[in-house]
Amino acid sequence: MFKKGIDRKVLGFFALAGCLLLPGQVRAEGPTLSASMGFEFASGDYGTSTKTQSIYLPFTLALAATERLGFSLEIPYVYQSNSAVNTGVILGSGGQMAGMQKEVAAMNGGHGGSGSMSSATPDNYGKSASGLGDITAKAGYVLVPEGELMPRVRPYLFVKFPTGDKNQALGTGAFDEGGAVELFKQIDRWYTFAEAGYTFQGHSSVLPLKDYFSFNAGAGYAVTDALLPMLVVKTSTAPIEGASELVETRLKLKYLVTSRTSIEGYVSKGWTRSSADYGSGIAVSYDF
């Protein structure tokens, strides 16, 4: 039963990814590979009586197969100070901090019962936990390149695999699938982006998961050719029964160290009951 479920999800993902190739075949000079390593910290009570601190360490490989077609794989290591909430519900939107997509989708509520917002077993409540999180694979295609007036339009599809330990609240124990459309436009030194997507969460025996809509947007100004600050707003509807919507603002800074290496960092503030009170992160990326 479980193996059949895996096969169906994986085949479905690659079938949908293949559909992105239909608009046209665009050849690039050759495929390019990039890698990034991040460190993200978040802290909050998420509507409970317990403060939870979490660390998210994503390693991401991204392959630009052509000028328009790209794939990425994010493999995260997760730590949380206790199991009062589950930090495994993550907006999978490409796996790179450059997309400003990662956040802890936290939950409120107590332990046990149908309203529980943690998948940890009773023996693990209150204990810290660490280990592999849920892995996310993504495929995207630039349907419309950026023009003088038109923004770049890039839809993508993703699958989140249940590799995190649900008994330690490091994952949900369920597959997720979804997609989104990204818009990007630069005018002189000003640049903006917007992203709207929908996530179909799988059935979990330990969490009341819900499908959810997400919307992120940001604007920035290139102070120099190497220094790019941006203000970002991230939102989504509640991903868990009993949770509130998620609203977070981020102040992000990207610095191009060389033509191949970049450093990004951010500080964030949450504004709703189920959002992290505050957070921060840094990542280093290298283009091969």
N, C-alpha and C positions, 0 to 999 in steps of 0.2 A: 504493500500500500504506500509506504513512504517513498520507496524507490520510484514508483509510478508517478507520484506527485512531483518528485524532483525532475524526472524526465519531461513531464508536461510543462513545468515552469521554464526549464532551460530551453526546450525546443520552441516554446512560445516566444521567449525573448529574442532568440536569433531569427525567428520568422518575422517578428515585428521589425527587428533591426534591418533585415533584408529589404523590407518595404521602403526604408529610407533611401535606398539606392535607386528607386524607380524614377525620381525626377530627372536624373541624368547621370552620366558617367564622366567625372572630372578627374583628369590625370594630374598628379603633382610630379615634381622632379624626382621625388622619392619619399618613402615614409620617414617620419621623424618620431623620435621617442623622447619623452621627458619624465622626470621623476621628482617627487616632492616628499618631504618629511615634515610633519607638523606637530605642534604641541598646543593643546587647547585646555583651558581650565574654566570650570563653571561652578558656581556656588548658589544655593538657594534652599528654601524650605518647601517650595512647590505646593503650598497649601497644607502642609502637614505640620506637626509639632517638632519635627526633626530637621536639622540642617544637613543637607547632603552636598559634599564636594566631590566633583568628578574631574578626571583627567582623560583626555581623548588624544591618542597618538596615531594619526592616520599616515600610512605609507601609500602613496598613489603612483601608479604607472599610467601614463597617457600615451596613446599611439595615434598620430595623425597619419592615417593611411593614404589620404589624398588631401588636396587643398580644402575639401569640404567635409570629408568623412573622418570621424574620429571616434576612438574607443578609450575607455579608462577603467581601471580596476583599483578600488580602494580597500586596503586591508588595515583595519584599526586594532590597536591595543587599548583596552579600556580599564580604568581604575575608578572605583567610587568608594567613598568613606563608609557607607552603610548601604543596606538594601531596602531602605524605606521607600524608595521610588526606583523605577526601572529606567536606566539611561540608554537602553538599547533601541528606543524608538527614535530614529534619526531621519531627517529629511535627506534622502539620497538624491542628490542633484548633481552628480558628476564627480564628487570625491575630491575636489580641489578647493583650497581656500580662496583661490582666484574667483570662484563662483559665489562665494559668500553663502554657501548652502548648508553648512553643518550647524546643528544646534541640538541641544538636549531637549527632546520633546517630553517634558516631565509630566507627572500626574499627581493628583491630590488623592487623599483618602487614607484609610488605615490599613491594617493587615487583615487578610482573610475575607471571606464572604464574596458576594458577587460584585461588590463595589471596590474590591482591592485594586490598587494601582501599582503593586509590585508583584513580580512573578517569582520572587525568592521563596524557597521553602521555609517553613517556620523555624527550622534549625539555623537558618542563615540570616534571620532578621537582626538588624543592628550590627552585623559583622561587615567589615570591609571586604571587597572582592576585586579581583583583577584578572585579566585574561583576554583572549581574542574576542573581538566584537563581531557584529554582523558585517559580512563582506558585501560590497556593492559593485555591480558591473553596469556600465553605461555605454550607449551608442548614440551619437548625434550626427546630424547632417545639416550643413548650411544650405537652406533652400534659396535664400536671397542674399547675395553678397551686399555689403554696405556700399551705398552709392552717395551721390551728392545730396539727395534728399531722403532716400530710403534708408532705414536702419538695417543692420544685418539681422536676418531672421534664421534662427537655428532651433529646430525641434530636437528633442532627444527622448529616448526610452531608457528605463533602468530596471534592474532586478536586484533586490536585496536578499541575500542568502542567510538562512538562520544558523550561522556558525557560532554566535555567542551563546554562552551557557545561560539558559533561561532560569535555571534553579538558583543562580547567583545574581539574577537581574542584570546580566550583561547582554542579553538579547531577548527577543520576544518569542523565539521558537517557531516563527512563521515566516513564510516567503512574503515579500511585498513586490508589487509591480506598479509601474506608473510611467508618466511622461510629462513633459512640459515644453513650453516654447520660450526661448530667450530672444530678447531684442536688445541690440547694442547700437549706439550712435555716438560719434565724436564730431564735434563742431569746434574747429580751432583747437584750443586747449581744454575745452569743456568736454566731458564724456559722461554718458548716462547709460543705464541698463534697466531692464525690467524682465521679470520671469514669472510666468503663471503656470501652475502645474496641478496635477491630481494624482494621489497615491491610493492604490487599492491594497489594503492590508489583508494579509491572510488570516485564517482562523487560528486562534490561539486558545489552548485549553486552560491557560493560566491568566490571561489578560483580556479585558473587554475592548479589543481593538476596534477602531472605526476608520473607514475611508476618510481622507481629508483633502481639502483644497489648500494650496499654498500660493502666496504672492510675495515676491521680493523685488525691491527697486532701490536704486542708488544713483548718486550724481557726484562727480568729482572734478577737480581742476589740476592739470599737470603743471606744478610749480616750476619744474625743470623737465628735461627729457628723461631724467632718471627718477624723479620723485613725484609720486602720484597719490595724493590723499583722496578719500571718498567717504561720504556719509551714506549709510545703508539702513533701510527699514526692512525687517523680515517678519512675515505674518503667516499664520495658518489657522485653520479651524481646528477644533479639538481632535487629537488623534486617539483619545481614550475616552470611553464613557465616564462621565463625571468630571472630566478635566475642563478647564476654560480654554478659550482660544489663546494662541501664542502671539505675543507682540514683543519685538526686540529691536533696538537700534544699535548700530555699530559704527564706530569711527575707525576706519581702516587706512593703513598706509602701506604703499608698495614702493620698494627701492630697487632699481635695476643696478646691481653691482657690476655686472659685465653684460655682454650681449647674450650670454648663455645662463647666467645666474641671477636670481632675484630673491629678495627677502620681503615677506609680507607679515604684518602684524595688525592686531585690532584690540580694542577694548569695547565691551558691550554692556548694555543695561536692559533688563527685562521690565515689562510694564504690567503684566497680568499675573494672576495667582499661579498659573501653571508654568510660567516662564522662569528661567534662572534669574536670581536677583542681579547678578553681574557675572562677567566672564572676560577672558582675555585669551589671546592666542598668537602664535608665531609659526611661520613655515619657511623653509628654504627649498627652492625649486632649481632644477638644472635641466637644460635642454641639451640632449646629446647630438 
